[in-house]
Amino acid sequence: MKVQTQLARLIDLTETKVRYDAQVKKVLANEAILVWILKTCVDEFSFCSLYEIAECIKGTPEISASAVHPVDPDAEETGEQINSDRQIESTGTEDGSLKEQTVFYDIRFHACVPGNVKPVRLIINIEAQQATALGYPIEKRAVYYCSRLISGQYGTVFSHSEYGKIRKVYSIWLCMDPAKKWENSIEKITLDGKVIYGDIDFPHINADLLQAMIINLGDPGIPVESPILRLMNVLLAAETGAEEKKQVLQEEFHIGHDGRIRKRGAGIV
């Protein structure tokens, strides 16, 4: 039996409106897109196959459900979560005067690093940023989000002095309308350290707790060697037709849009 996958239906429905806030979150939350983001932006998954990465996504990705700032309430989970081809349709409510000002993570989920005897979990945040002329450096906002993802683990992942349990976090920003000079560029922000006195080896693993990626999109017609730029330039281009998008996704990224129903990694061929 042949069906059109959830991602293909989303591309058809959002053809010229893909950059609208609600629509872009739905597209990016599709498993077939998430695995490519993880493979190209998360160091721990760079050598994994798409199938392996799909198996590492734990639970249901949250879409606009968790507040960024510690004083803000999380969204009430009244929206239905649809798991069809691993597509997540959940949206949080923001009723009430306090929640109207609440800032939510666009997408947040957990992923388990493969090949470890003891499970190592990462916390992944993906943000779709329409405007970049914001009056502040986007890099500082990305670092703040990483910091909140770490401090927000207190009381859930660890408590009291259990700092060894802190999980590494990633905040990945897809900037859809950057300044011309920034188009088709990728920035990487990491936390590291060095020994400034004494003959010891610095324990990098203990400091490697956050990474932010700023991906500045460009014209989909301009060739790029970066897979994630190519994918996002086409997928999030308002001027590119749905059929062309689906063709590129299938031919270049092995994302089927009219294939057989699969038990594993539906939507990924």
ZAMARGU-4260 file (C-alpha; in steps of 0.2 Angstrom, whole numbers, plus 5000, padded with zeros to 4 digits):
<rodrens>
0) 5000/5000/5000 | 5007/5017/4995 | 5003/5033/5005 | 5009/5051/5006 | 5019/5053/5022
5) 5014/5066/5035 | 5029/5077/5030 | 5024/5077/5011 | 5006/5082/5017 | 5013/5096/5027
10) 5024/5102/5013 | 5009/5103/5002 | 4998/5112/5015 | 5011/5125/5019 | 5019/5127/5002
15) 5020/5146/5003 | 5017/5148/5021 | 5031/5137/5028 | 5040/5151/5037 | 5024/5155/5047
20) 5028/5152/5065 | 5016/5138/5068 | 5019/5130/5051 | 5038/5129/5052 | 5038/5121/5069
25) 5027/5107/5062 | 5039/5104/5048 | 5054/5104/5059 | 5046/5093/5071 | 5044/5079/5058
30) 5056/5064/5062 | 5063/5064/5045 | 5069/5082/5047 | 5075/5080/5065 | 5086/5066/5061
35) 5095/5076/5048 | 5097/5091/5060 | 5104/5079/5073 | 5116/5071/5061 | 5123/5087/5054
40) 5123/5098/5070 | 5125/5086/5085 | 5143/5080/5087 | 5138/5064/5095 | 5127/5058/5080
45) 5139/5063/5066 | 5144/5045/5062 | 5127/5037/5065 | 5115/5032/5051 | 5098/5040/5049
50) 5090/5025/5056 | 5101/5024/5071 | 5097/5042/5075 | 5078/5040/5073 | 5080/5026/5087
55) 5089/5038/5098 | 5075/5051/5099 | 5066/5048/5116 | 5048/5052/5119 | 5038/5065/5111
60) 5046/5082/5106 | 5038/5097/5114 | 5032/5111/5103 | 5029/5127/5112 | 5026/5118/5128
65) 5040/5123/5140 | 5044/5141/5145 | 5062/5148/5143 | 5062/5160/5158 | 5061/5152/5175
70) 5047/5164/5181 | 5035/5159/5167 | 5023/5145/5167 | 5024/5131/5155 | 5010/5129/5142
75) 4995/5118/5147 | 4995/5103/5137 | 4978/5104/5129 | 4983/5102/5111 | 4982/5085/5104
80) 4999/5076/5100 | 4998/5067/5084 | 5011/5053/5081 | 5009/5049/5062 | 5025/5046/5053
85) 5032/5052/5069 | 5025/5069/5066 | 5021/5079/5082 | 5007/5091/5081 | 5006/5097/5099
90) 5004/5116/5103 | 5003/5123/5120 | 4989/5135/5125 | 4995/5153/5131 | 4978/5160/5138
95) 4978/5172/5152 | 4987/5189/5154 | 5003/5181/5161 | 5005/5168/5148 | 5003/5181/5134
100) 5020/5186/5138 | 5028/5169/5140 | 5042/5164/5129 | 5042/5145/5124 | 5056/5134/5117
105) 5050/5131/5099 | 5055/5113/5099 | 5063/5103/5114 | 5066/5084/5116 | 5079/5072/5123
110) 5090/5060/5113 | 5101/5046/5119 | 5119/5044/5113 | 5121/5027/5105 | 5135/5015/5109
115) 5137/5019/5127 | 5136/5006/5141 | 5128/5019/5152 | 5114/5029/5144 | 5120/5047/5140
120) 5105/5058/5136 | 5106/5075/5127 | 5093/5089/5128 | 5090/5097/5111 | 5082/5113/5107
125) 5078/5119/5089 | 5073/5137/5086 | 5066/5144/5070 | 5071/5163/5069 | 5062/5173/5056
130) 5070/5190/5059 | 5088/5193/5064 | 5088/5212/5065 | 5083/5210/5084 | 5093/5224/5092
135) 5104/5211/5101 | 5116/5197/5096 | 5108/5181/5092 | 5123/5172/5098 | 5120/5179/5116
140) 5102/5173/5115 | 5107/5156/5110 | 5119/5155/5124 | 5106/5160/5136 | 5094/5146/5130
145) 5108/5134/5133 | 5111/5140/5150 | 5092/5139/5154 | 5092/5121/5147 | 5106/5117/5160
150) 5099/5126/5175 | 5081/5120/5171 | 5088/5102/5175 | 5088/5106/5193 | 5075/5097/5202
155) 5071/5084/5188 | 5088/5078/5181 | 5098/5082/5197 | 5096/5089/5214 | 5106/5096/5228
160) 5125/5093/5224 | 5122/5079/5210 | 5130/5090/5197 | 5138/5075/5189 | 5121/5071/5182
165) 5119/5087/5172 | 5116/5083/5153 | 5124/5091/5138 | 5112/5103/5129 | 5111/5109/5111
170) 5102/5125/5105 | 5101/5125/5086 | 5095/5141/5078 | 5089/5142/5060 | 5089/5160/5054
175) 5078/5161/5039 | 5081/5180/5035 | 5099/5184/5039 | 5108/5199/5033 | 5115/5197/5016
180) 5133/5195/5022 | 5128/5181/5034 | 5119/5170/5021 | 5124/5152/5019 | 5135/5152/5035
185) 5135/5142/5051 | 5142/5147/5068 | 5146/5135/5082 | 5148/5140/5100 | 5155/5128/5113
190) 5160/5128/5131 | 5178/5122/5134 | 5193/5125/5145 | 5212/5123/5147 | 5225/5121/5160
195) 5234/5137/5163 | 5246/5130/5176 | 5252/5113/5181 | 5255/5097/5171 | 5238/5089/5171
200) 5226/5084/5157 | 5210/5095/5156 | 5194/5084/5158 | 5185/5091/5142 | 5171/5079/5145
205) 5166/5088/5161 | 5166/5105/5153 | 5158/5100/5136 | 5140/5103/5142 | 5133/5115/5129
210) 5134/5119/5111 | 5124/5132/5101 | 5123/5132/5082 | 5118/5147/5072 | 5113/5142/5054
215) 5110/5157/5043 | 5100/5151/5027 | 5102/5158/5010 | 5095/5157/4992 | 5090/5139/4988
220) 5096/5142/4970 | 5114/5145/4976 | 5124/5128/4977 | 5131/5124/4995 | 5142/5110/5001
225) 5134/5109/5018 | 5120/5096/5019 | 5110/5106/5032 | 5111/5122/5023 | 5105/5114/5007
230) 5091/5105/5016 | 5084/5120/5025 | 5087/5132/5011 | 5075/5121/5000 | 5063/5116/5014
235) 5060/5133/5021 | 5060/5143/5005 | 5043/5151/5003 | 5046/5153/4984 | 5050/5135/4981
240) 5036/5124/4975 | 5030/5109/4985 | 5034/5097/4971 | 5052/5103/4969 | 5054/5102/4988
245) 5048/5084/4989 | 5059/5080/4974 | 5075/5087/4982 | 5071/5079/4999 | 5069/5062/4991
250) 5084/5063/4979 | 5096/5071/4990 | 5091/5067/5007 | 5082/5050/5005 | 5066/5057/5013
255) 5052/5047/5004 | 5036/5056/5001 | 5026/5043/4992 | 5034/5027/4998 | 5028/5011/5006
260) 5023/5011/5024 | 5037/5007/5035 | 5038/5001/5053 | 5055/5009/5057 | 5059/5027/5053
265) 5043/5030/5043 | 5046/5044/5031 | 5065/5039/5029 | 5070/5028/5015
</rodrens>
